[in-house]
Amino acid sequence: MKQQKIFFTTVASILLLGIIFVLGINLYIINYAKPYIYTDITHLPQSYTVIIPGAKVYANNISYVVRDRIEAGVDCINHSKAQRILISGDHGRTDYDEVNQMRLYTQKIYNVQPDTGRRNLRANIIYTPHPSLTACAVVN
């Protein structure tokens, strides 16, 4: 009976310490990231390029996560917080292409058509990396 009590006390203590550890790490990350989270675009510092990381896309559409990221990037351009958009994501396979789906949606927001000789001035602000580059390589 005494061994069971010691066992359950030890397990409960380890669980409690694990929960405290996870909550502590979570609070640390939240507090560390606070200065870098902007809820008002007017307070956002200027940058030359907005990097839009990829997420799930579908055959002829994008996910809500990607849509939010693209629209936030476009808002940065519209509020003169950045001059260029760099779209990053998975496009190394023929059956799944985040980058080009994102590029097409961004062009749709801007009403930018592919270069047809009569080039829109905003057509040259959207950049996509080579398929072999990873997200880390894009940032560095």
C-alpha atoms as an extended CHARMM CRD file, in Angstrom:
* protein
*
       140  EXT
         1         1  MET       CA              0.0000000000        0.0000000000        0.0000000000  PROA      1               0.0000000000
         2         2  LYS       CA              2.8290000000        2.3610000000        0.9080000000  PROA      2               0.0000000000
         3         3  GLN       CA              4.6040000000        1.5910000000       -2.3910000000  PROA      3               0.0000000000
         4         4  GLN       CA              1.4540000000        2.4810000000       -4.3450000000  PROA      4               0.0000000000
         5         5  LYS       CA              1.1720000000        5.7930000000       -2.5090000000  PROA      5               0.0000000000
         6         6  ILE       CA              4.8330000000        6.5990000000       -3.2690000000  PROA      6               0.0000000000
         7         7  PHE       CA              4.3430000000        5.5920000000       -6.9210000000  PROA      7               0.0000000000
         8         8  PHE       CA              1.2250000000        7.7470000000       -7.4070000000  PROA      8               0.0000000000
         9         9  THR       CA              2.8400000000       10.6830000000       -5.6050000000  PROA      9               0.0000000000
        10        10  THR       CA              5.8950000000       10.4120000000       -7.8490000000  PROA      10              0.0000000000
        11        11  VAL       CA              3.7850000000       10.1690000000      -11.0190000000  PROA      11              0.0000000000
        12        12  ALA       CA              1.5960000000       13.1060000000       -9.9260000000  PROA      12              0.0000000000
        13        13  SER       CA              4.6910000000       15.1760000000       -9.1310000000  PROA      13              0.0000000000
        14        14  ILE       CA              6.2660000000       14.4210000000      -12.4990000000  PROA      14              0.0000000000
        15        15  LEU       CA              3.0110000000       15.3070000000      -14.2930000000  PROA      15              0.0000000000
        16        16  LEU       CA              2.6940000000       18.5320000000      -12.3160000000  PROA      16              0.0000000000
        17        17  LEU       CA              6.2940000000       19.4830000000      -13.1050000000  PROA      17              0.0000000000
        18        18  GLY       CA              5.7090000000       18.6730000000      -16.7880000000  PROA      18              0.0000000000
        19        19  ILE       CA              2.6180000000       20.8800000000      -16.8960000000  PROA      19              0.0000000000
        20        20  ILE       CA              4.4360000000       23.7200000000      -15.1290000000  PROA      20              0.0000000000
        21        21  PHE       CA              7.3620000000       23.3450000000      -17.5520000000  PROA      21              0.0000000000
        22        22  VAL       CA              5.1200000000       23.4500000000      -20.6450000000  PROA      22              0.0000000000
        23        23  LEU       CA              3.1430000000       26.4360000000      -19.3180000000  PROA      23              0.0000000000
        24        24  GLY       CA              6.3770000000       28.2200000000      -18.4100000000  PROA      24              0.0000000000
        25        25  ILE       CA              7.8150000000       27.7380000000      -21.9000000000  PROA      25              0.0000000000
        26        26  ASN       CA              4.5310000000       28.9110000000      -23.4120000000  PROA      26              0.0000000000
        27        27  LEU       CA              4.4740000000       32.0770000000      -21.2770000000  PROA      27              0.0000000000
        28        28  TYR       CA              8.1170000000       32.7610000000      -22.1130000000  PROA      28              0.0000000000
        29        29  ILE       CA              7.4630000000       32.5130000000      -25.8640000000  PROA      29              0.0000000000
        30        30  ILE       CA              4.3510000000       34.7110000000      -25.6240000000  PROA      30              0.0000000000
        31        31  ASN       CA              6.2290000000       37.4110000000      -23.7010000000  PROA      31              0.0000000000
        32        32  TYR       CA              9.2790000000       37.1880000000      -25.9590000000  PROA      32              0.0000000000
        33        33  ALA       CA              7.1570000000       37.5810000000      -29.1180000000  PROA      33              0.0000000000
        34        34  LYS       CA              4.9790000000       40.4650000000      -27.8540000000  PROA      34              0.0000000000
        35        35  PRO       CA              7.1580000000       43.2720000000      -29.2670000000  PROA      35              0.0000000000
        36        36  TYR       CA              7.0030000000       41.6550000000      -32.7210000000  PROA      36              0.0000000000
        37        37  ILE       CA              3.2150000000       41.2790000000      -32.9520000000  PROA      37              0.0000000000
        38        38  TYR       CA              1.4010000000       44.1720000000      -34.5680000000  PROA      38              0.0000000000
        39        39  THR       CA             -2.3760000000       44.5190000000      -34.5650000000  PROA      39              0.0000000000
        40        40  ASP       CA             -2.3760000000       47.9150000000      -36.2850000000  PROA      40              0.0000000000
        41        41  ILE       CA             -0.6340000000       48.2140000000      -39.6350000000  PROA      41              0.0000000000
        42        42  THR       CA              0.2240000000       51.8590000000      -39.0040000000  PROA      42              0.0000000000
        43        43  HSD       CA              2.6440000000       50.7730000000      -36.2300000000  PROA      43              0.0000000000
        44        44  LEU       CA              4.3640000000       48.2100000000      -38.4450000000  PROA      44              0.0000000000
        45        45  PRO       CA              7.9650000000       49.1810000000      -39.3220000000  PROA      45              0.0000000000
        46        46  GLN       CA              8.8530000000       49.5930000000      -42.9740000000  PROA      46              0.0000000000
        47        47  SER       CA             10.6680000000       46.8350000000      -44.8070000000  PROA      47              0.0000000000
        48        48  TYR       CA             11.7660000000       46.3190000000      -48.3860000000  PROA      48              0.0000000000
        49        49  THR       CA             10.1580000000       42.8920000000      -48.7460000000  PROA      49              0.0000000000
        50        50  VAL       CA              7.2130000000       41.0690000000      -47.1950000000  PROA      50              0.0000000000
        51        51  ILE       CA              7.7810000000       37.3120000000      -47.0350000000  PROA      51              0.0000000000
        52        52  ILE       CA              4.5780000000       35.2960000000      -47.2720000000  PROA      52              0.0000000000
        53        53  PRO       CA              5.1100000000       31.6950000000      -46.1380000000  PROA      53              0.0000000000
        54        54  GLY       CA              3.0720000000       28.9970000000      -47.7900000000  PROA      54              0.0000000000
        55        55  ALA       CA              0.4150000000       26.7320000000      -46.3440000000  PROA      55              0.0000000000
        56        56  LYS       CA             -2.1670000000       24.2940000000      -47.7020000000  PROA      56              0.0000000000
        57        57  VAL       CA             -3.4760000000       24.9810000000      -51.1890000000  PROA      57              0.0000000000
        58        58  TYR       CA             -5.9620000000       23.0260000000      -53.2590000000  PROA      58              0.0000000000
        59        59  ALA       CA             -6.1470000000       22.1980000000      -56.9610000000  PROA      59              0.0000000000
        60        60  ASN       CA             -7.7910000000       25.4810000000      -57.9580000000  PROA      60              0.0000000000
        61        61  ASN       CA             -7.9460000000       27.3990000000      -54.7060000000  PROA      61              0.0000000000
        62        62  ILE       CA             -6.0290000000       28.3720000000      -51.5770000000  PROA      62              0.0000000000
        63        63  SER       CA             -6.7660000000       27.8140000000      -47.9030000000  PROA      63              0.0000000000
        64        64  TYR       CA             -8.0510000000       30.4980000000      -45.5600000000  PROA      64              0.0000000000
        65        65  VAL       CA             -4.6570000000       30.6050000000      -43.8480000000  PROA      65              0.0000000000
        66        66  VAL       CA             -2.9000000000       31.4180000000      -47.1180000000  PROA      66              0.0000000000
        67        67  ARG       CA             -5.5960000000       33.9260000000      -48.0500000000  PROA      67              0.0000000000
        68        68  ASP       CA             -5.1010000000       35.7630000000      -44.7340000000  PROA      68              0.0000000000
        69        69  ARG       CA             -1.3280000000       35.8190000000      -45.2100000000  PROA      69              0.0000000000
        70        70  ILE       CA             -1.5640000000       37.1200000000      -48.7680000000  PROA      70              0.0000000000
        71        71  GLU       CA             -4.1070000000       39.7900000000      -47.8720000000  PROA      71              0.0000000000
        72        72  ALA       CA             -1.9000000000       40.9350000000      -44.9720000000  PROA      72              0.0000000000
        73        73  GLY       CA              1.0670000000       41.1400000000      -47.3590000000  PROA      73              0.0000000000
        74        74  VAL       CA             -0.9780000000       43.1140000000      -49.8670000000  PROA      74              0.0000000000
        75        75  ASP       CA             -2.0990000000       45.4380000000      -47.0590000000  PROA      75              0.0000000000
        76        76  CYS       CA              1.5790000000       46.0710000000      -46.2750000000  PROA      76              0.0000000000
        77        77  ILE       CA              2.1440000000       47.0940000000      -49.8970000000  PROA      77              0.0000000000
        78        78  ASN       CA             -0.9860000000       49.2470000000      -49.9790000000  PROA      78              0.0000000000
        79        79  HSD       CA              0.0480000000       51.0490000000      -46.7680000000  PROA      79              0.0000000000
        80        80  SER       CA              3.6060000000       51.6160000000      -48.0900000000  PROA      80              0.0000000000
        81        81  LYS       CA              5.1180000000       49.3570000000      -45.4340000000  PROA      81              0.0000000000
        82        82  ALA       CA              6.9270000000       47.2610000000      -48.0630000000  PROA      82              0.0000000000
        83        83  GLN       CA              7.8350000000       47.4700000000      -51.7420000000  PROA      83              0.0000000000
        84        84  ARG       CA              7.9860000000       43.8080000000      -52.7640000000  PROA      84              0.0000000000
        85        85  ILE       CA              6.2710000000       40.5050000000      -51.9810000000  PROA      85              0.0000000000
        86        86  LEU       CA              8.2730000000       37.2870000000      -51.7870000000  PROA      86              0.0000000000
        87        87  ILE       CA              6.0530000000       34.2070000000      -51.8850000000  PROA      87              0.0000000000
        88        88  SER       CA              7.5750000000       31.1040000000      -50.3310000000  PROA      88              0.0000000000
        89        89  GLY       CA              6.1950000000       27.5910000000      -50.1500000000  PROA      89              0.0000000000
        90        90  ASP       CA              6.2820000000       24.0970000000      -51.5720000000  PROA      90              0.0000000000
        91        91  HSD       CA              6.5030000000       23.9810000000      -55.3460000000  PROA      91              0.0000000000
        92        92  GLY       CA              9.0420000000       21.3040000000      -56.0050000000  PROA      92              0.0000000000
        93        93  ARG       CA              6.4660000000       18.7510000000      -57.1840000000  PROA      93              0.0000000000
        94        94  THR       CA              4.2030000000       18.7540000000      -60.2140000000  PROA      94              0.0000000000
        95        95  ASP       CA              1.1290000000       17.5640000000      -58.2990000000  PROA      95              0.0000000000
        96        96  TYR       CA              1.2760000000       20.1960000000      -55.5050000000  PROA      96              0.0000000000
        97        97  ASP       CA              2.2970000000       23.8100000000      -56.0050000000  PROA      97              0.0000000000
        98        98  GLU       CA              1.7350000000       26.3030000000      -53.2020000000  PROA      98              0.0000000000
        99        99  VAL       CA              3.8200000000       29.1090000000      -54.6700000000  PROA      99              0.0000000000
       100       100  ASN       CA              2.0940000000       29.4260000000      -58.0350000000  PROA      100             0.0000000000
       101       101  GLN       CA             -1.3980000000       29.1380000000      -56.5110000000  PROA      101             0.0000000000
       102       102  MET       CA             -0.4250000000       31.9070000000      -54.0900000000  PROA      102             0.0000000000
       103       103  ARG       CA              1.0590000000       33.9930000000      -56.9100000000  PROA      103             0.0000000000
       104       104  LEU       CA             -2.1230000000       33.6630000000      -58.9620000000  PROA      104             0.0000000000
       105       105  TYR       CA             -4.2770000000       34.7290000000      -56.0180000000  PROA      105             0.0000000000
       106       106  THR       CA             -1.9740000000       37.6870000000      -55.3010000000  PROA      106             0.0000000000
       107       107  GLN       CA             -2.1600000000       38.7290000000      -58.9510000000  PROA      107             0.0000000000
       108       108  LYS       CA             -5.9440000000       38.4730000000      -58.7490000000  PROA      108             0.0000000000
       109       109  ILE       CA             -6.0150000000       40.8130000000      -55.7360000000  PROA      109             0.0000000000
       110       110  TYR       CA             -3.8190000000       43.2990000000      -57.5900000000  PROA      110             0.0000000000
       111       111  ASN       CA             -5.6050000000       42.7460000000      -60.8760000000  PROA      111             0.0000000000
       112       112  VAL       CA             -2.1720000000       42.0950000000      -62.3770000000  PROA      112             0.0000000000
       113       113  GLN       CA             -2.0950000000       40.2510000000      -65.6600000000  PROA      113             0.0000000000
       114       114  PRO       CA              0.9500000000       38.3620000000      -66.9340000000  PROA      114             0.0000000000
       115       115  ASP       CA              3.3560000000       40.4310000000      -68.9970000000  PROA      115             0.0000000000
       116       116  THR       CA              1.6370000000       41.1040000000      -72.3260000000  PROA      116             0.0000000000
       117       117  GLY       CA              3.7770000000       43.9770000000      -73.5140000000  PROA      117             0.0000000000
       118       118  ARG       CA              1.5930000000       46.5310000000      -71.7390000000  PROA      118             0.0000000000
       119       119  ARG       CA              3.0850000000       45.9920000000      -68.3200000000  PROA      119             0.0000000000
       120       120  ASN       CA              1.2830000000       47.0990000000      -65.1970000000  PROA      120             0.0000000000
       121       121  LEU       CA              3.6810000000       48.9720000000      -62.9040000000  PROA      121             0.0000000000
       122       122  ARG       CA              2.7460000000       46.6610000000      -60.0430000000  PROA      122             0.0000000000
       123       123  ALA       CA              3.4210000000       43.4810000000      -62.0130000000  PROA      123             0.0000000000
       124       124  ASN       CA              7.0530000000       43.3760000000      -60.9270000000  PROA      124             0.0000000000
       125       125  ILE       CA              6.5000000000       43.4110000000      -57.1600000000  PROA      125             0.0000000000
       126       126  ILE       CA              5.6830000000       39.7030000000      -56.7540000000  PROA      126             0.0000000000
       127       127  TYR       CA              8.6670000000       37.3600000000      -56.5360000000  PROA      127             0.0000000000
       128       128  THR       CA              8.7890000000       33.5940000000      -56.2250000000  PROA      128             0.0000000000
       129       129  PRO       CA             11.8840000000       31.5710000000      -55.3210000000  PROA      129             0.0000000000
       130       130  HSD       CA             13.3400000000       28.7600000000      -57.3850000000  PROA      130             0.0000000000
       131       131  PRO       CA             11.6510000000       25.4100000000      -56.5490000000  PROA      131             0.0000000000
       132       132  SER       CA             14.8350000000       24.0010000000      -55.0320000000  PROA      132             0.0000000000
       133       133  LEU       CA             15.0640000000       26.7160000000      -52.3420000000  PROA      133             0.0000000000
       134       134  THR       CA             13.7310000000       25.9220000000      -48.8860000000  PROA      134             0.0000000000
       135       135  ALA       CA             11.9830000000       28.4380000000      -46.6520000000  PROA      135             0.0000000000
       136       136  CYS       CA             15.1780000000       28.7700000000      -44.5920000000  PROA      136             0.0000000000
       137       137  ALA       CA             17.1750000000       29.6080000000      -47.7130000000  PROA      137             0.0000000000
       138       138  VAL       CA             14.6070000000       32.2420000000      -48.6910000000  PROA      138             0.0000000000
       139       139  VAL       CA             14.8610000000       33.9710000000      -45.3130000000  PROA      139             0.0000000000
       140       140  ASN       CA             18.6580000000       33.8240000000      -45.1610000000  PROA      140             0.0000000000
